[in-house]
Amino acid sequence: RVLSLELNKDRDVERIHSSGVNTLDIEPVEGRYMLSGGSDGVIVVYDLENLSRKPSYTCKALCSVGRSHPDVHRFSVETVQWYPHDTGMFTSSSFDKTLKIWDTNTLQPADVFHFEGTVYSHHMSPVATKHCLIAVGTKSPKVQLCDLKSGSCSHILQGHRQEVLAVSWSPRHEYVLATASADNRVKLWDVRRASGCLRTLDQHNEEKSKASSEAGSTAHNGRVNGLCYTNDGLHLLTVGTDDRMRLWNSSTGENTLVNYGKVCNESRKGLKFTVSCGCSPEFAFVPYGSTIAVYTVFTGELITMLRGHYSTVDCCVFQPNFQELYSGSKDCNILAWIPALREPVPDDISEKSLPQQHLNPAYEDAWSSSDDEG
């Protein structure tokens, strides 16, 4: 299904943002509600379900934190995320140096965390049961951990030398965190440990003494601005402004040396990319200029480029229940990509005797004049 993803001509996402869409998140409980955050500070909650039951429909905005809302972010919203366990709460962080915890029902902030610099990225663990820590990457090289229970920034991870552009908790180990920085480095941390840092990923896989390798190890030859774990947590994908994507074994820290070719990445901030879930093989969806490049994760093959946006794509998110993709762009649009629908082939006809697969009639153009319609 993923191999046949195409722009869905029958589904629109209501256009609310008046400037670029930076970040999207679909809640993991039902896979029904989607958050978006924009360069104008606006946050929108969408219902993706087709309530009209018509073939063509628009995903409606249920509510939004608009420009006139008293608690709206003053500057660009860079990351939004649902609370992983229910839809009653979501989080947002912004260039206005805040992380806000929102009550979905009242659209009021339940808590606000303030930082000294721009916030590029934050993440809550999808699997944690023993902690409620939100990891936050800011203009500071220190990674901040905010505790939802106590409402304070309880913890700081030190080791990066420049701003932290992306953070991601492991979906496998609740205390393991990956961070990516403008210092070309990716670090893995165990947040229970005093020293914190488990390892600094090294693109050359060089065996050196721990002291010298920590100092010299780089994951990319440029700013590392995107991180994404595979769903089983066994591998970690990183992207950098050296136009490279790398796949790492997350337990050994080894660069698997999968070659994805040139992965154009001119983003000056965090790049939000994603991987499929429940597919074999798994795919990575990476914003690539005004398109989205689809790669097979473990072989590096570029499968296709999804074209439909008019301007730079900043984020994409995967909906595993229906194997759909949503993408947000500087063109203010959110697009839905769905697997092309094909007619089932009757059992008594061998594949070869078919001239070509026909689209489901519902998706054919009304004016098509094929012979059998007469």
C-alpha positions as CSV (number, residue, x, y, z in Angstrom):
1,R,0.0,0.0,0.0
2,V,2.8,2.4,0.8
3,L,4.4,1.8,-2.5
4,S,1.3,3.2,-4.2
5,L,0.8,6.3,-2.1
6,E,-0.6,9.2,-4.0
7,L,-2.2,12.6,-3.3
8,N,-5.7,12.0,-2.2
9,K,-8.0,13.9,-4.6
10,D,-11.1,13.2,-2.5
11,R,-9.8,14.4,0.9
12,D,-9.0,17.9,1.9
13,V,-7.7,19.1,5.2
14,E,-9.4,22.4,6.1
15,R,-7.0,25.2,5.6
16,I,-6.7,27.3,8.8
17,H,-3.1,28.2,8.8
18,S,-2.2,31.5,7.1
19,S,1.5,30.7,7.1
20,G,3.7,27.6,6.9
21,V,2.8,24.4,8.7
22,N,5.9,23.3,10.7
23,T,4.7,20.3,12.7
24,L,2.0,17.6,12.7
25,D,1.1,14.8,15.2
26,I,-1.6,12.1,15.1
27,E,-2.7,10.8,18.5
28,P,-1.7,7.1,19.0
29,V,-4.9,6.1,20.9
30,E,-7.4,6.1,18.0
31,G,-5.3,7.5,15.2
32,R,-8.2,9.9,14.6
33,Y,-7.2,13.4,15.8
34,M,-4.3,15.4,14.3
35,L,-2.5,18.4,15.7
36,S,-0.8,21.0,13.5
37,G,1.4,23.9,14.5
38,G,2.3,26.9,12.3
39,S,4.8,29.7,11.8
40,D,2.1,32.1,12.9
41,G,1.9,30.5,16.3
42,V,-1.5,28.9,15.6
43,I,-2.3,25.3,16.7
44,V,-5.2,23.4,15.1
45,V,-6.9,20.2,16.1
46,Y,-8.4,18.2,13.2
47,D,-10.7,15.2,13.0
48,L,-9.5,12.9,10.3
49,E,-12.5,10.7,10.3
50,N,-15.0,10.9,7.4
51,L,-18.2,11.6,9.2
52,S,-20.1,12.5,6.1
53,R,-19.5,9.0,4.7
54,K,-19.2,10.6,1.2
55,P,-16.3,9.6,-1.0
56,S,-15.1,13.3,-1.1
57,Y,-14.8,15.0,2.2
58,T,-12.9,17.6,4.1
59,C,-11.1,16.8,7.4
60,K,-12.6,19.5,9.7
61,A,-10.8,21.6,12.2
62,L,-12.5,20.9,15.6
63,C,-10.8,23.8,17.4
64,S,-7.8,26.0,17.3
65,V,-5.6,28.2,19.4
66,G,-5.8,31.1,17.0
67,R,-4.1,34.5,16.9
68,S,-6.8,36.1,19.1
69,H,-6.4,33.4,21.8
70,P,-4.9,34.9,25.0
71,D,-2.4,32.1,25.4
72,V,-1.4,31.7,21.8
73,H,2.3,31.3,21.1
74,R,3.8,34.6,20.1
75,F,6.2,33.1,17.5
76,S,6.5,30.0,15.3
77,V,5.3,26.7,16.8
78,E,8.0,24.2,16.0
79,T,6.7,21.0,17.7
80,V,3.3,19.7,18.7
81,Q,2.7,16.4,20.3
82,W,-0.3,14.6,21.8
83,Y,0.0,13.2,25.3
84,P,0.8,9.5,24.4
85,H,-1.9,7.9,26.6
86,D,-5.1,9.9,25.9
87,T,-6.3,12.8,23.9
88,G,-7.2,15.0,26.8
89,M,-3.9,16.8,26.7
90,F,-1.3,17.9,24.2
91,T,2.0,19.9,24.2
92,S,3.5,22.6,22.0
93,S,6.8,24.4,21.9
94,S,7.8,27.5,20.1
95,F,10.4,30.1,19.1
96,D,8.8,32.2,21.9
97,K,11.0,30.2,24.3
98,T,8.1,28.3,25.9
99,L,6.7,24.8,26.1
100,K,3.0,24.7,26.8
101,I,0.9,21.8,28.2
102,W,-2.7,22.2,27.0
103,D,-6.0,20.8,28.2
104,T,-7.7,19.7,24.9
105,N,-11.2,20.3,26.2
106,T,-10.8,23.8,27.5
107,L,-7.9,24.8,25.2
108,Q,-6.3,26.4,28.2
109,P,-2.6,25.9,29.2
110,A,-2.4,23.6,32.2
111,D,1.3,24.5,32.6
112,V,3.9,26.6,30.8
113,F,7.7,26.0,30.9
114,H,10.0,29.0,30.1
115,F,13.5,28.7,28.6
116,E,16.3,31.0,28.0
117,G,16.4,30.4,24.2
118,T,14.4,29.4,21.2
119,V,12.8,25.9,21.6
120,Y,13.4,23.7,18.5
121,S,12.0,20.4,19.6
122,H,10.4,18.5,22.4
123,H,9.3,15.0,22.9
124,M,7.4,12.8,25.4
125,S,8.2,9.1,25.6
126,P,5.6,7.0,23.9
127,V,6.2,4.1,26.3
128,A,7.2,5.5,29.7
129,T,5.2,4.3,32.6
130,K,7.6,5.3,35.4
131,H,8.3,8.9,34.4
132,C,6.6,11.9,32.9
133,L,9.6,13.7,31.5
134,I,9.5,15.9,28.4
135,A,12.8,16.3,26.7
136,V,13.4,19.7,25.3
137,G,16.0,20.9,22.7
138,T,16.7,24.6,22.7
139,K,19.3,27.2,21.5
140,S,21.3,26.1,24.6
141,P,23.6,23.1,24.3
142,K,22.0,21.7,27.4
143,V,19.2,19.3,27.0
144,Q,16.4,20.1,29.5
145,L,14.1,17.5,31.0
146,C,10.8,18.9,32.3
147,D,8.8,16.8,34.7
148,L,5.0,17.0,34.2
149,K,4.4,15.7,37.6
150,S,6.3,18.3,39.5
151,G,5.9,21.1,36.9
152,S,9.7,21.8,37.1
153,C,12.7,21.4,34.8
154,S,14.2,18.7,37.0
155,H,17.2,17.7,35.0
156,I,19.8,18.9,32.6
157,L,21.9,16.7,30.2
158,Q,25.3,18.3,29.4
159,G,27.6,17.3,26.6
160,H,26.6,19.0,23.4
161,R,28.5,22.1,22.3
162,Q,25.8,23.9,20.2
163,E,22.1,24.2,20.0
164,V,20.0,21.0,20.2
165,L,17.8,20.8,17.1
166,A,16.0,17.4,17.6
167,V,15.2,15.1,20.6
168,S,13.5,11.7,20.6
169,W,12.8,9.1,23.2
170,S,13.4,5.5,22.4
171,P,10.2,3.6,21.8
172,R,11.8,0.6,23.3
173,H,13.6,1.8,26.5
174,E,11.7,4.4,28.5
175,Y,14.9,6.0,30.0
176,V,16.8,6.2,26.7
177,L,16.9,9.5,24.8
178,A,18.5,10.5,21.5
179,T,19.5,14.1,20.9
180,A,20.8,15.8,17.7
181,S,22.8,19.1,17.6
182,A,24.3,21.7,15.4
183,D,27.7,20.5,16.7
184,N,27.4,17.6,14.1
185,R,26.8,15.1,17.0
186,V,24.1,12.7,18.0
187,K,24.1,11.5,21.6
188,L,22.3,8.7,23.3
189,W,21.5,9.2,27.0
190,D,20.2,7.1,29.9
191,V,18.5,9.8,31.9
192,R,18.8,7.8,35.2
193,R,22.6,8.0,35.1
194,A,24.4,10.9,36.7
195,S,26.8,11.3,33.7
196,G,23.9,10.6,31.4
197,C,25.6,10.1,28.1
198,L,25.7,6.5,26.9
199,R,27.5,7.2,23.7
200,T,28.2,9.7,21.0
201,L,27.5,8.2,17.5
202,D,30.5,8.0,15.2
203,Q,29.9,7.9,11.5
204,H,33.2,6.1,10.9
205,N,32.6,3.3,13.5
206,E,36.1,3.8,14.8
207,E,37.1,1.9,17.9
208,K,39.0,4.4,20.0
209,S,39.5,4.8,23.7
210,K,36.3,6.2,25.1
211,A,37.9,9.6,26.1
212,S,39.2,10.4,22.6
213,S,36.2,9.0,20.7
214,E,33.8,11.1,22.7
215,A,35.7,14.2,21.7
216,G,36.1,13.4,18.0
217,S,33.0,11.4,17.1
218,T,30.6,13.1,14.7
219,A,27.4,11.6,13.2
220,H,27.3,14.0,10.2
221,N,29.6,16.5,8.6
222,G,27.0,19.2,9.2
223,R,24.3,20.2,11.6
224,V,22.2,17.2,12.6
225,N,18.6,18.5,12.5
226,G,16.4,15.4,12.4
227,L,16.0,12.1,14.4
228,C,13.6,9.3,14.1
229,Y,13.6,5.9,15.7
230,T,12.2,2.9,13.8
231,N,9.0,1.7,15.6
232,D,10.7,-1.3,17.3
233,G,13.4,1.1,18.6
234,L,16.2,-1.1,17.3
235,H,17.4,1.5,14.8
236,L,17.7,5.3,14.7
237,L,17.6,7.4,11.5
238,T,19.4,10.8,11.5
239,V,19.5,13.6,8.9
240,G,22.0,16.4,8.6
241,T,22.8,19.5,6.5
242,D,25.6,17.5,4.9
243,D,22.7,16.1,2.7
244,R,23.0,12.7,4.3
245,M,20.7,10.3,6.1
246,R,22.2,7.6,8.3
247,L,20.8,4.5,9.9
248,W,22.3,3.5,13.3
249,N,22.0,0.4,15.4
250,S,20.6,2.0,18.5
251,S,21.9,-0.6,21.0
252,T,25.5,-0.7,19.7
253,G,25.7,2.8,18.2
254,E,27.1,1.4,15.0
255,N,26.6,3.2,11.7
256,T,24.9,0.5,9.5
257,L,26.4,2.3,6.4
258,V,23.1,2.1,4.4
259,N,23.5,4.5,1.5
260,Y,20.5,6.7,0.8
261,G,22.3,8.9,-1.7
262,K,22.0,12.6,-1.5
263,V,19.2,13.7,0.8
264,C,18.8,17.4,0.2
265,N,18.4,19.2,3.5
266,E,18.6,23.0,3.7
267,S,16.5,23.4,6.8
268,R,18.0,25.9,9.3
269,K,16.0,24.3,12.1
270,G,14.6,20.9,13.0
271,L,13.4,18.7,10.2
272,K,10.4,16.5,11.0
273,F,10.5,13.3,9.1
274,T,8.9,9.9,9.9
275,V,8.9,6.2,9.3
276,S,6.1,3.8,8.4
277,C,4.7,1.4,10.9
278,G,3.6,-2.2,10.3
279,C,5.0,-2.4,6.8
280,S,7.5,-4.9,5.5
281,P,10.0,-3.5,4.6
282,E,9.7,-0.2,6.6
283,F,9.9,3.1,4.7
284,A,11.2,6.5,5.6
285,F,9.3,9.7,4.5
286,V,11.7,12.6,4.3
287,P,10.8,16.2,3.3
288,Y,13.0,17.0,0.3
289,G,12.4,20.5,-1.1
290,S,8.8,20.8,-2.1
291,T,8.5,17.0,-2.3
292,I,8.6,14.0,0.1
293,A,11.2,11.3,-0.6
294,V,10.2,7.8,0.2
295,Y,13.1,5.4,1.0
296,T,13.3,1.8,2.1
297,V,14.9,2.1,5.5
298,F,17.2,-1.0,5.4
299,T,18.3,-0.9,1.7
300,G,18.5,2.8,1.2
301,E,16.5,2.6,-2.1
302,L,14.7,5.8,-3.2
303,I,11.2,4.4,-4.0
304,T,9.4,7.5,-5.1
305,M,9.0,11.3,-4.7
306,L,5.6,12.5,-3.6
307,R,4.8,15.7,-5.4
308,G,1.9,18.0,-4.6
309,H,3.1,20.9,-2.4
310,Y,3.9,24.3,-3.9
311,S,6.7,25.1,-1.4
312,T,9.1,23.6,1.0
313,V,7.7,20.6,3.0
314,D,8.6,21.0,6.7
315,C,7.0,17.9,8.3
316,C,5.2,14.6,7.7
317,V,3.4,12.2,9.9
318,F,2.3,8.6,9.3
319,Q,-1.1,7.1,10.2
320,P,-0.5,3.4,10.7
321,N,-4.1,2.2,10.8
322,F,-4.8,3.1,7.2
323,Q,-1.2,3.4,6.0
324,E,-1.7,7.1,5.2
325,L,0.7,10.0,5.2
326,Y,0.0,13.7,6.0
327,S,2.4,16.5,5.2
328,G,2.7,20.1,6.1
329,S,4.4,22.8,4.0
330,K,5.4,26.5,3.8
331,D,2.5,26.7,1.3
332,C,0.1,26.7,4.3
333,N,-1.4,23.4,3.1
334,I,-1.7,20.0,4.8
335,L,-2.0,17.2,2.2
336,A,-3.2,13.7,2.7
337,W,-1.5,10.8,0.8
338,I,-3.3,7.5,0.5
339,P,-2.6,4.2,-1.2
340,A,-4.1,4.1,-4.7
341,L,-7.2,2.0,-4.8
342,R,-7.1,-0.9,-7.3
343,E,-9.9,-3.1,-8.5
344,P,-9.5,-6.7,-7.3
345,V,-8.4,-9.0,-10.1
346,P,-10.9,-11.8,-10.7
347,D,-9.4,-15.2,-9.8
348,D,-10.1,-16.8,-13.2
349,I,-8.0,-14.3,-15.1
350,S,-4.3,-14.5,-14.9
351,E,-2.5,-11.2,-14.2
352,K,-0.7,-11.3,-17.6
353,S,-3.9,-11.3,-19.7
354,L,-5.0,-8.0,-18.2
355,P,-4.1,-5.0,-20.4
356,Q,-3.4,-3.0,-17.2
357,Q,-4.9,-2.6,-13.8
358,H,-7.9,-0.2,-13.9
359,L,-8.6,2.2,-11.1
360,N,-11.6,1.6,-9.0
361,P,-14.5,3.2,-11.0
362,A,-15.2,5.7,-8.2
363,Y,-11.7,7.1,-8.9
364,E,-12.0,7.3,-12.7
365,D,-12.6,10.6,-14.5
366,A,-16.3,11.0,-15.3
367,W,-15.4,11.7,-19.0
368,S,-13.4,8.6,-19.6
369,S,-14.9,6.9,-22.7
370,S,-13.7,3.3,-22.5
371,D,-15.4,0.9,-24.9
372,D,-17.3,-1.1,-22.4
373,E,-19.4,1.9,-21.3
374,G,-21.5,2.0,-24.4
